[in-house]
Amino acid sequence: MKLIVAIIKPFRLDDVRDSLTLIGIAGLTVTEVKGFGRQRGQTELYRGAEYATHFVPKVKIEVVVSPSATDKVIEAIANTARTGSIGDGKILVLDVERVVRIRTGELDEQAI
């Protein structure tokens, strides 16, 4: 199994969730996060004063899928989250050794 972690712009979350639902993804975890990449933060205007923020708000999506669904999920996230501007985010793919559904005791692919 694979854990797909995507860091995206917050306003793209609903569209990404909808595209994942369309390809059969039944569940995911979303966390509000902050960070920076190549842009090193951003400059904003507040009440007429300019100030720099070192961390940009992002959303982290985590979803566990079977290896056969990995490419489809990556494609759905990338195509939906892409705006073409700096800060669109990253997608990471990690191996998952074991999954256990607490309620039923199901293991691995049956648990996702």
C-alpha positions in Angstrom: 0.0 0.0 0.0 1.0 3.6 -0.5 0.5 6.8 1.5 0.1 9.7 -0.7 0.7 13.1 0.9 -0.1 16.2 -1.0 0.6 19.8 0.1 -1.7 22.2 -1.8 -3.1 25.6 -1.8 -6.1 25.8 0.6 -8.6 27.1 -2.0 -8.1 24.0 -4.2 -9.1 21.5 -1.4 -12.8 21.1 -2.4 -12.0 20.5 -6.0 -9.3 18.0 -5.1 -11.7 16.2 -2.8 -14.3 16.0 -5.5 -11.9 14.7 -8.1 -10.7 12.0 -5.6 -14.3 11.0 -4.9 -14.9 10.6 -8.6 -12.1 8.1 -9.0 -13.4 6.0 -6.0 -11.3 7.3 -3.0 -13.5 6.7 0.0 -11.6 8.6 2.7 -8.7 11.0 3.3 -7.3 13.1 6.1 -6.8 16.9 5.8 -4.6 19.1 8.0 -4.1 22.8 7.9 -0.3 23.5 7.7 2.1 26.3 7.1 5.4 26.2 5.3 7.5 27.7 2.5 9.3 26.5 -0.5 11.2 28.4 -3.2 9.1 31.6 -2.6 10.5 31.9 0.9 7.2 33.3 2.3 5.2 36.2 0.9 4.6 39.9 1.3 1.1 41.0 2.3 -0.6 44.3 2.9 -2.6 44.8 6.1 -4.3 48.2 6.9 -2.0 49.9 4.5 1.2 48.5 6.0 3.3 45.9 4.1 4.7 43.0 6.1 6.4 39.7 5.3 5.1 36.3 6.3 7.7 33.6 6.5 5.2 30.7 6.3 2.5 30.4 3.8 -0.8 28.6 4.7 -1.3 25.3 2.9 -3.4 22.1 3.3 -1.9 18.7 3.7 -4.0 15.8 2.3 -3.1 12.2 3.3 -4.7 9.2 1.6 -3.7 5.5 1.7 -4.3 3.6 -1.5 -3.5 0.3 -3.1 -0.4 0.3 -5.4 -2.6 -0.1 -8.5 -4.5 3.2 -7.7 -1.4 5.3 -6.9 -0.8 6.8 -10.4 -4.6 7.6 -10.8 -4.6 9.4 -7.4 -1.5 11.4 -8.2 -2.8 12.4 -11.5 -6.2 13.5 -10.0 -4.5 15.6 -7.3 -1.9 17.1 -9.7 -4.4 18.1 -12.4 -6.9 19.5 -9.9 -4.5 21.4 -7.6 -2.4 22.9 -10.4 -2.9 26.7 -10.9 0.3 27.2 -12.8 1.7 29.7 -10.3 4.4 29.4 -7.7 3.4 27.5 -4.6 1.1 24.9 -6.1 2.6 22.4 -3.8 4.1 18.9 -3.7 3.0 15.3 -3.8 4.9 12.6 -1.8 4.4 8.9 -2.1 5.5 6.6 0.8 5.3 2.9 1.4 2.9 1.7 4.1 3.8 -1.5 5.9 0.4 -2.2 7.5 -3.1 -0.8 8.0 -5.5 -1.9 10.7 -9.1 -0.8 10.8 -9.7 -0.4 14.6 -13.4 -1.0 14.6 -13.4 -4.3 12.7 -9.8 -5.5 12.9 -9.5 -5.7 9.1 -6.0 -5.5 7.8 -4.2 -3.9 4.9 -6.2 -3.4 1.7 -9.5 -4.5 3.3 -8.9 -1.8 5.9 -8.7 1.0 3.4 
